[in-house]
């Protein structure tokens, strides 16, 4: 492809993510106040991208994260191995009473007109205690890494996690890796220790080191303090507001070469209209729109990022890279859990307008 991204042709690892591993508990359609059973999904916004690229797209990926030596940590570490991701862990010992812990994300799926509900238990979270100096970046990048990724959820966990991202980004850039960041602005997380002003300070300094930025217009306004155009989009599928902000993003962060996001209109919990848009080296690309019947909406954005990065890493055209992200994100909503169960063949078939006829 003709992108200005200078991506290494080969390396031991195609992508390394930096972020907090956690576990999401999922009672499906039952509200937590009434649920007596739930399913556990090991997760983490940054990890999900690495897991999706390894498991569906067959790339070599790694995750730099905190890991606690206790049964919940064992469960999560086992899933990381099963997904094919190479771990780089800072280990913590659990005291048997109150941690440190692997965070718990409570997320039901809602139903019909009842929206999903998400809340957290991130008390004494090991991931929030990560800080600059915890990882030997020289050792990690000496293996050869093509792409380094992190996100705004990890940045929001504490006063040290954003600084660790900046340290990792600078090491990645020095090694010649592409850097990406998913803004993922989460008001509940930032309000614990600094609010919007702190988010804009921290994420603004992170994005100074970023080549590829993922985030919608709200993420850019709240997370980076970039004002939007006066004319608002008529629907959430209209990319005009997003595209109208790109000039301001690039003016503030001139090294950014790619900005992308998903477009989602929720008609009900189980019916979404789904699209995606990307700005790449001054050109805009818009995906088709798909009508999705949703099983589990969590992970669609990370699924998009993984498919989109795969297209960029493997030299697909700009249009095809966007469609691969759009297709994989759409397929993610048909599986339970936060990480992929799709195959590359399924992703390519959907990206090309594949049917839902039975595969014999």
Buried (B, 14 or more C-beta within 10 A) or exposed (E): BEBEBEBBEEBBBBBBBBBBBBBBBBBBBBEEEEBEEBEBBBBBBBBBBBBBBBBBBEBBBBBBBBBBEBEBBEEBBEBBEEBBBBBBBBEBEBEEEEBBBBBBBBBBBBBEEEEBEEEBEBEBBBBBBBBBEBBEBEEBBEBBBBBBBBBBBBBBBBEBBBBBBBBBBBBBBEBBBBBBBBBBBBEEBBEEEBEBEBBBEBBBBBBBBBBBBBBBBBBBBBBBBBEBBEEEBEEBBBBBBBBBBBEBBBEBBEEBBBBBBBBBBBEEBBEBBBBBBBBBEEEBBBBEBBEBEBBBBBBBBBBBBBBBBBBBBBEBEBBBBBBBBBBBBBBBBBBBBBBBBBBBEBBBBBBEEBEEEEEE
